Amino acid sequence: MKTKNRQPAYPGEIAKDALEKGSQMFDWFEFDESVRKGFEEQAEQLNVYIERVIETNSHIRELPIYEKPSQQTIDKILSTGIPEEGRDSLAVGNELVKDVFEQAMLTQHPRFFSFVASAVSPYSLAGCILTDVYNLHVGGWEQAPGAGAIEENLVKWMGGLAGYTGPDVGGVFLSGASMANMSAMVAARDSRLAPEDFPSGVAYLSDQAHSSNEKGLRIIGFRQDQIVKIPTDDSFKMRVDLLEEAIRRDKQAGKRPFAVIGSLGTTNTGSIDPLEEIGRVAQEHGLWYHIDGAFGASILLSPIYRVLAKGIEASDSFSWDTHKWLMQVYSCSALIAKDKKNLLNSFTEHPEYLADVSSSEHNDAWDLGPEMSRPARAIKLWYTLQATGTTLLAEMIEYTIYNAKIVKRELAKRPNWRVVSDPSCGTINFRYEPEGLSDEELDVLTSRISQEIIGSGFAFIVTTTLMGRKTLRMCTINANTTEGDIVQTISLLDEIAAGEAQKISAARRA
């Protein structure tokens, strides 16, 4: 829509003539017609884009994982101004596809083995599109009762899988585990500490816990010295004996321990803390027990592997990112609490402008978490679960866990490879360690191997640091990954590693 030329108004005229000038400049009928045509035009164009995405996914295995945009493309985007008059919308959409969406990492690629990323369910994508198209606001129950019912149903179901029973189970869908873990710590703080005791409160987590936990504690006001990292054992699991020592020491020093965070699948190694033992310590000392299950809580769907989460039933809350292992479009995370009254106590506000849209029968989501305006994040997960059922998802989880064992098997066939952390939650760490190189040289070698395989475009594998040394890390939770993908990837890694090791040895001799 083209707007009429505006004449600048003098400051003295603004208050007097704003309404009149606005009504003269804005042609509602023209605007309404342009919006209608815009929807029709975009509906047609979206079909083209979706067909393009489907086509890309049909041959994704042949595509390079990362085609980094050129500096020219980045410079063009950075130098593009915001126009006063609108541009051709189809041209804008095509630019976005070409310069943005298709110039990013293909994290759903079957050989993308970094971070914690998986394939995307077509039903999640459909649910996401519907959610965006209908643009529901689900801050309060009355705004979208159906969406609220879906979220409440899923929260109860997820809590039930963790052994949370009773009428007080509650929770809320959030953008990710960063928000979920932080919100849990708000509830923990408010339920275990009086405001005057906040400065002496102490929370505990392992040295392998996700950084979002520490960040969230700092955001809600805790100093670094109030966040105690407990060392882990050789399997990268929290040492409960050291946790108990730390709690006793802090109590004797007059501090007020209030929370402990266990990990159900760490990002680095997929390790699962001794959840039962941590729960015993938390109960003994009256601590809020939160479990960061962002990655690993999905094993609760598997009849085979859910035993690994034993002890989660003793927790007060847990987080679960379904956009990690359950094939959901970003973002779809949940915070589940055993007693929702703790969430209500921390997050309920009753401003006068919400009086007429607050529910008396159901809890409003804005009273269960920090967000007021929020999308219907749970719908895509509901769509997926209803369309596929839980059996298929459970089998997918079991299959991807097995794929990490294939990685270990293939490494064992080749010399000089050492497994640093055994497969856990579909994650394994390893190093190439030929004789004659120092630890520092092996760290350099590990980084070079990662750089070379990423540069090849065949697979994406980055490094992490464990016990002070660089390691290669593979996460195999993409259900589209085949045994062939893994075998070819390990073969290429072996070839790259041998070549880079020779270069480092030659440089040393030179």
TATA-V987472 format. One line per field, one symbol per residue. phi: phi as a letter, one per 40 degrees, with the letter a starting at -180 (. if undefined). psi: psi as a letter, one per 40 degrees, with the letter a starting at -180 (. if undefined). A space follows every 50 residues. Layout:
# TATA-V987472
phi: ???
psi: ???
This chain:
# TATA-V987472
phi: .cccccccccdccdccbdcccccccccccccccccccccccccccccccc ccccccccbccccccabcccccccccccccccccbccccccccccccccb ccbbccccccbcbbfbbbcbccccccccccccccfcbbcbdccadccccc ccccccccccccgcbhcccaiacbcacdccccccccccdccbbcdccdcb cbbbaccbccccccdccccchcccccbbccdbcccgbdcccccccccccc cccgcbdbabbcbbgcccbgcbccccccccccccbgccbbbcbdcccccc ccccbccccdhcccccaabaccccbbgcccbabbbbbcbcccccccbcbb cccbdcbccccbcccccbaccccacccccccddccccbgccccccccccc ccccccdccccccbcgcbccbcdafgbababcbccgbcdcccccdcccdc ccccccgcabbbbbbbfgbcbcbbbbcccccbccdcccccccdcccdccc cccccccccc
psi: hhiihhhhiiddedddeddddddddhgddddddddddddddddddddddd ddddddddfddeiidhghiiddddddddehihidhiihddddddddddec defihgeehefgeiagiiihhddddddddddddefihfdidedgdddddd dddddddddddeehiieehiaihididddddddddddddddeiideedee ihiiiieeiidddddddddeehideehhhhiiaeefihhddddddddddd ddeeigheihhihggiddeeihigddddddddddefihhihgfddedeed dhddeddeehedeeidiiihheeceffiihigiihhidheddddddehig ideedeeihedihhdeeeaehdhiigdeddddddddddiddddddddddd ddddddddddddeiiehhhdhihhffhiiiihgiieiidddddddddddd ddddddedihhiiihhfeihiihhhfeheehidddddddddddddddddd ddddddddd.
